[in-house]
Amino acid sequence: MDKAKIWFMDARANRFLESTAIKGRQILEHSGWLDNLNSGDIVAVKTHMGEAYNVGYLRPVIVRTLVEALKERGCRPFVTDTTTMPYHPWISRTLAIDHLETANRNGFNQGTMDCPVIIADGWLGTDDVIVDLEGRGTHLNKQFVARAIADADAFISVAHFKGHPAGGYGGALKNIGVGGASKRGKMNLHGALAGDKPVIDVNLCPGRECDWWETCQDCCPEGGIQITDKGLEVDQESCVYCFACANLCINMAGKGAIQRFDHLPALGRRIADSALAAMMTKEEGKAFFLNYAIDISPSCDCYGWTDTPIVNGLGILASLDPVAVDKACIEMMNQAPGLINSEAEDFDALAPGSKKLNMIKGKDVEAQIYGGVENGLGTTDYVIKEVPLDRSQAAIAKFYPEIRAKKLKPMYERNHPLSNLDTASFGKTTEGVENPKYPKK
């Protein structure tokens, strides 16, 4: 396999046209990927619109700027994500109605995006298609892909690169592998259909003496948890391993009676297989991957909080190859110095060259990468092409079509804000100015 090409622009900005949102569009246009699209193509813009009260997700203007480029090409884009399993008791994206309300609160709606915002797997997460991986999967034989993503002519992955509690990290592969899977697709890739279950130690459960016992019962969508005075009872056969009880027991109750079974070597490869399933719904060249390596927190945007970044913002990396672009982000992150007052400091991962997320998570986080190579989805051999910033008059005119101050001139001629004022009476002359020139209007 030839080396994958990765287009890159760094995160620094100190003047016009250096906005992260504008750089993303300039990479998209510079790559030539838009030439693969036809007028009228329906394009899924797959992103994560944030959990309730999370503040780390990508800002809506980043996505809107890409939507504008697609519309100018004559395409019909829609911004999309999928329902959750749910993952924790209070997650706000379990039904399409919940997800759309959360997205709206976080700034994603038809008005802000100038295109439809669609939950791709429907009301309950069962609007999907079954994709046969044709023997290519390392852990999955078939996968459920959200119908709106599967039926689109093309998709563009707009991912926030960061850490992840179960998958090790989140980037392009997770954005389409998990985010492109329907609710039952998530059950499949998390191992429920293969028999994976949470780790349970009933001896650690204090029963109804725990402040969270009612929430523990209520958070199981299968009704498989009962808390008695004696302790915990779990119907293992009904469990679809949705994580809700485990995250409650660890993060809020602090008991550890129910814990996630995070076997990353398998989970990461299932994520890669699921990403392959999404890719198999598209013709060659009809998928593009943008990773925004900014605000790189140690955990995902699925939680209702965001920790401080572990390294400074790196930039935007893009490719036709989701494996390569994720690998490049990981390696670039590892080469950067860690930040104090973050988990990089907590886990002694400050040194440039240290494997930041491996040290923080206590395991090798690259299982998705290995799976993507093994199933033929992509390569870890890549070359980075730095994209020059377009500072032309045409670029300015595209993003700033008006000189707003120009409109003030005729207004000032009729009614200047300083008209008929003794401007010299409003304050003292600045030190060092010997001959002040007061404006006269």
Secondary structure, 3 states (H helix, E strand, C coil): CCCEEEEEEECCCCCCCCCHHHHHHHHHHHHCHHHHCCCCCEEEEECCCCCCCCCCCCCHHHHHHHHHHHHHCCCEEEEEECCCCCCCCCCCCCCHHHHHHHHHHCCCCHHHHCCCEEECCCCCCCCEEEEECCCCCCCCCEEEEEHHHHHCCEEEEEEECEEECCCEEECHHHHHHCCCECHHHHHHHCCHHHCCCCEECHHHCCHHHCCCHHHHHHCCCCCCEEECCCCEEECCCCCCCCCHHHHHHHHHHCCCCEECCCCHHHHHHHHHHHHHHHHCCCCCCCEEEEEEECCCCCCCCCCCCCCCCCECCCEEEEECCHHHHHHHHHHHHHHCCECCCCHHHHCCCCCCCCCHHHHHHCCCCCHHHHHHHHCCCCCCCEEEEECCCCCCHHHHHHHCCCCHHHHHHHHHHHCCCCCCCCHHHCCCCCCCCCCCCCCCC
